[in-house]
Amino acid sequence: MRRPPFRIAALCALIAAWPIPLSAGPGPRLLLAPPPPPPPSSPAEDAPPPQDSLPVPPRGGARIQTGEVGIPLTKGVEGRVVNIHGLRQRAAWLWIGPPDQPPRQLWLPLEVLQGQLGFSSRTRGDGSLELEWFGRSVSVPPSRQRSLADEVAIDLAPFLAPDVLTARVQGGELLLDGAMAQVRQVRPSSAPPGSRRVVLDLSGPAVVRSGDGRIWLAAEAGSVLRDLERLGLRGQREGSGWVLVSPGAPQRVFTLGQPARVVIDLAAGAVEGGAPPTTAERRPSLDPRLRSLLGSEVFWNQDLRSFSGRRLRLNSVRVDPLKSSLELRSLSRGAGMEGLTTLPLLARRYDALVAINGGYFNRVRRLPLGALRDQGSWLSGPILNRGVVAWEAGTLPRFGRLDLQEWVNDESGRQWPVEFVNSGYVKRGLARYTSAWGPGYRSLSGAEQAVLLRDGLVLRRYDSAWLAAGVPLAPGEELLVARSTPLPWGVGARLQLVSRPSNDLGLAANVMGGGPLLLQGGRIVLDGVAEGFSPAFLRQGAPRTVIGSDGRFLWLITLEGLDDEGPTLLETARFLQAAGLQDALNLDGGSSTGLVLGGLHTVKGRGVVSAVHNGLGLVPRSPQGPPASAAAGGS
């Protein structure tokens, strides 16, 4: 979600109108072939829009950008609160045009479009974003994506239409309302392996809100309740619409058009049928395993504090890693580096009793932007010498800044530096990708070349056309990708890879990157510019997620502002120093900030569920290694 301001550029042409009237989640999969055509419109073919997400400009305020063109700043009305069908949340918005007329442009965070309205998105190799909502599609090139506060924003105006989706400004808030649809039919449909598909045929497009295993529809569903229950969903009225729940969290929710449909993919093991949920079932409760540890092994503090003129809500969880029955683990989807999920799903996958969100990622491309090392394997390499936390099982974490120094020696004796490993951060030079990245690789920039290695031997060369379509990556293979750099090696060439971290933090079994580093040895060491963060990112206030240590206890912390966006990074560092912490690392924040305690989503950065890439969790110790749920596959 962090994104530096875009460079000023000429205003691009408005997105073309749709060819037909408007009234008419789980992470993406890597495609190793050109994208398929759009799904057929026949109700019998409830196929999802094609998924082919890749990464564009870094979030996290990194100053180095590739191919980024900005939207000119234009005067308009802006605010920080969005109200969608009565649900208020903190989110930046920008209205271009007279506020008493339909907006010429209406800029909203991509996260709001996806999580709170029901939009689907996919990203092309050139960085274009394809937005879809009930069969309507708009292509948004990089030049039509802008930074708004700490979010990447998209113009919603092309999707606004009377009696479908309307917007107005009232009392400093942006009010979005959609038409109330009718659920005409509920039916099963063909589904991907390992899942069941339930399709809701609607009378027209409607707002769809998903997260925390719940789906809220701006639709009347009372007439199909029994059909929902037979297919494993339970419905109950909530506000002006209906909320649907299932025994297991939906794997994916998306919309289709002609006719308007909401498609829900459930795990194949989700129980079908059954009685409606009781009041006790609807009321979430704290996991009894965590409840038994509170006050003895796990110390949870929830408090309101005043600091530097701000009123802050503090949530902190402390454990002694040397004595606790819980251990710190990095949390990932387990299905490669492409894709996002929610923090409750990450916690559930690892059986984490406590979980916070982790490092930075690119929301458009759904790829990591920073260090992620799990059980000795670099899932994503460090970037820009940013701050990290490193640990071994059962030890107090260590903090510092980290870079990974790699180079390739060829048969001529020449050394070639490797800039990044398994990273969504794009820069001129060589980058290395392994099967930890996923089952394949597809180009992340313009013209790229690559060689495939096994045991240092070049097995194959790939040109830009091959990489644009996608190439497979098997265990034991490595792909050296050249961006705007000559690639001289042919098949049969011998290469020697040398890799070493900039310090011993990179030798730890587990590493999580974030930044900036806030405290070290009790001193404030905040230097965001040195870690590649923009001045605007350093000045802004936002909800914060922090991992720290006081020399004995490991701390997992969230900070939220009560009257404003939240503390700045310097205010956060000073607050934690005053609280007695010795070391502290800022993690991703803003709407990504989250805390899950015993299965309860206690903190939601801006009041709603947000998709994240990875997290950190306190997991019951297991002498057999990772929890069984983690070994089983991705969420």
HELIX and SHEET records of a PDB file:
HELIX    1   1 LEU A  110  VAL A  112  1                                   3    
HELIX    2   2 LEU A  113  LEU A  117  3                                   5    
HELIX    3   3 PRO A  142  ARG A  144  5                                   3    
HELIX    4   4 ALA A  157  PHE A  159  5                                   3    
HELIX    5   5 GLY A  222  VAL A  224  5                                   3    
HELIX    6   6 LEU A  225  ARG A  230  1                                   6    
HELIX    7   7 THR A  279  ARG A  282  1                                   4    
HELIX    8   8 PRO A  288  LEU A  293  1                                   6    
HELIX    9   9 LEU A  343  TYR A  350  1                                   8    
HELIX   10  10 SER A  435  TRP A  437  5                                   3    
HELIX   11  11 SER A  464  ALA A  469  1                                   6    
HELIX   12  12 ASP A  504  LEU A  507  5                                   4    
HELIX   13  13 PRO A  535  ARG A  539  1                                   5    
HELIX   14  14 LEU A  569  ALA A  578  1                                  10    
HELIX   15  15 GLY A  590  SER A  592  5                                   3    
HELIX   16  16 ALA A  628  ALA A  631  1                                   4    
SHEET    1   A 7 ARG A 146  LEU A 148  0                                        
SHEET    2   A 7 GLU A 151  ASP A 155 -1                                        
SHEET    3   A 7 GLN A 105  PRO A 109 -1                                        
SHEET    4   A 7 LEU A  87  ILE A  96 -1                                        
SHEET    5   A 7 VAL A  77  ILE A  84 -1                                        
SHEET    6   A 7 GLU A 173  GLY A 178  1                                        
SHEET    7   A 7 LEU A 165  GLN A 170 -1                                        
SHEET    1   B 3 SER A 120  THR A 123  0                                        
SHEET    2   B 3 LEU A 129  TRP A 133 -1                                        
SHEET    3   B 3 ARG A 136  VAL A 140 -1                                        
SHEET    1   C 5 ALA A 219  GLU A 220  0                                        
SHEET    2   C 5 ALA A 181  SER A 189  1                                        
SHEET    3   C 5 SER A 195  LEU A 202 -1                                        
SHEET    4   C 5 ARG A 261  ALA A 267 -1                                        
SHEET    5   C 5 ARG A 252  LEU A 256 -1                                        
SHEET    1   D 4 VAL A 208  GLY A 211  0                                        
SHEET    2   D 4 ARG A 214  LEU A 217 -1                                        
SHEET    3   D 4 GLY A 241  VAL A 245 -1                                        
SHEET    4   D 4 ARG A 234  GLU A 238 -1                                        
SHEET    1   E 7 PHE A 299  PHE A 307  0                                        
SHEET    2   E 7 ARG A 310  VAL A 319 -1                                        
SHEET    3   E 7 LEU A 554  GLY A 561 -1                                        
SHEET    4   E 7 ARG A 544  SER A 549 -1                                        
SHEET    5   E 7 ASP A 583  ASN A 586 -1                                        
SHEET    6   E 7 LEU A 517  GLN A 520 -1                                        
SHEET    7   E 7 ARG A 523  ILE A 524 -1                                        
SHEET    1   F 5 LEU A 326  LEU A 331  0                                        
SHEET    2   F 5 GLY A 615  PRO A 620 -1                                        
SHEET    3   F 5 VAL A 354  ASN A 357 -1                                        
SHEET    4   F 5 GLY A 594  LEU A 597 -1                                        
SHEET    5   F 5 LEU A 600  LYS A 604 -1                                        
SHEET    1   G 2 THR A 341  THR A 342  0                                        
SHEET    2   G 2 ALA A 611  VAL A 612 -1                                        
SHEET    1   H 2 PHE A 361  ASN A 362  0                                        
SHEET    2   H 2 LEU A 367  PRO A 368 -1                                        
SHEET    1   I 5 SER A 377  SER A 380  0                                        
SHEET    2   I 5 LEU A 372  ASP A 374 -1                                        
SHEET    3   I 5 ASN A 510  GLY A 513 -1                                        
SHEET    4   I 5 GLY A 387  TRP A 391 -1                                        
SHEET    5   I 5 ARG A 398  ARG A 401 -1                                        
SHEET    1   J 7 LEU A 457  TYR A 462  0                                        
SHEET    2   J 7 GLU A 448  ARG A 454 -1                                        
SHEET    3   J 7 GLU A 477  ARG A 483 -1                                        
SHEET    4   J 7 GLY A 429  THR A 434 -1                                        
SHEET    5   J 7 GLN A 415  VAL A 421  1                                        
SHEET    6   J 7 LEU A 404  ASN A 409 -1                                        
SHEET    7   J 7 GLN A 496  PRO A 501 -1                                        
SHEET    1   K 2 GLY A 440  TYR A 441  0                                        
SHEET    2   K 2 VAL A 471  PRO A 472 -1                                        
END                                                                             
